[in-house]
């Protein structure tokens, strides 16, 4: 996943952490979302982060991205 001077923290983990923070703020502004809906999104993002930490293959990481994106779209009622 990484090449050259990339680091796991700067290139992968920090952007995922920033995404999680943005999603939490967005969900805070959507009081109609249930705790369960919030958990699905945050769990998917946490799983994606853990895949990166664990050194998942590119295919596994891409699957995690697709899962997290689907959770966000579903929770916020966005079309695929």
C-alpha positions as CSV (number, residue, x, y, z in Angstrom):
1,X,0.0,0.0,0.0
2,X,2.8,2.4,0.8
3,X,5.7,3.4,-1.5
4,X,8.6,5.8,-1.4
5,X,8.5,8.2,1.6
6,X,4.9,7.4,2.5
7,X,4.3,6.4,6.1
8,X,1.3,4.5,7.4
9,X,0.5,7.2,9.9
10,X,0.7,10.2,7.5
11,X,-0.7,8.5,4.4
12,X,-3.4,6.2,5.7
13,X,-4.2,6.5,9.5
14,X,-4.4,10.2,9.7
15,X,-6.8,10.6,6.8
16,X,-9.0,7.8,8.3
17,X,-8.9,9.5,11.7
18,X,-9.9,12.8,10.1
19,X,-12.7,11.1,8.2
20,X,-14.0,9.6,11.5
21,X,-14.0,13.0,13.2
22,X,-15.8,14.6,10.2
23,X,-18.4,11.8,10.3
24,X,-18.9,12.2,14.0
25,X,-19.6,15.9,13.5
26,X,-22.0,15.2,10.7
27,X,-23.8,12.6,12.7
28,X,-24.0,15.1,15.6
29,X,-25.9,17.4,13.3
30,X,-28.3,14.6,12.3
31,X,-30.2,13.9,15.6
32,X,-32.6,11.5,13.7
33,X,-29.8,9.0,13.4
34,X,-30.1,6.2,16.0
35,X,-27.2,5.0,18.0
36,X,-27.2,1.8,16.0
37,X,-26.9,3.7,12.7
38,X,-24.0,5.7,14.1
39,X,-22.3,2.5,15.3
40,X,-22.5,0.9,11.9
41,X,-20.7,3.8,10.3
42,X,-18.1,4.2,13.0
43,X,-17.5,0.4,13.2
44,X,-16.9,0.3,9.4
45,X,-14.4,3.2,9.7
46,X,-12.7,1.5,12.7
47,X,-12.5,-1.7,10.7
48,X,-10.9,0.1,7.8
49,X,-8.3,1.6,10.1
50,X,-7.6,-1.7,11.7
51,X,-7.1,-3.3,8.3
52,X,-4.4,-0.7,7.6
53,X,-2.7,-1.3,11.0
54,X,-2.8,-5.1,10.4
55,X,-1.3,-4.8,7.0
56,X,-4.3,-6.1,5.1
57,X,-3.8,-6.8,1.4
58,X,-4.8,-4.2,-1.1
59,X,-7.9,-6.2,-2.0
60,X,-8.9,-6.5,1.6
61,X,-8.3,-2.8,2.2
62,X,-10.3,-1.9,-0.9
63,X,-13.2,-4.1,0.4
64,X,-13.0,-2.2,3.7
65,X,-13.3,1.1,1.9
66,X,-16.3,-0.2,-0.1
67,X,-17.9,-1.4,3.2
68,X,-17.4,1.9,4.9
69,X,-18.6,3.9,1.9
70,X,-21.8,1.7,1.7
71,X,-22.4,2.3,5.4
72,X,-22.1,6.0,5.0
73,X,-24.4,6.1,2.0
74,X,-27.0,3.9,3.7
75,X,-27.0,5.8,6.9
76,X,-27.2,9.2,5.3
77,X,-29.7,8.0,2.6
78,X,-27.5,8.6,-0.3
79,X,-27.8,6.8,-3.6
80,X,-25.1,4.3,-4.7
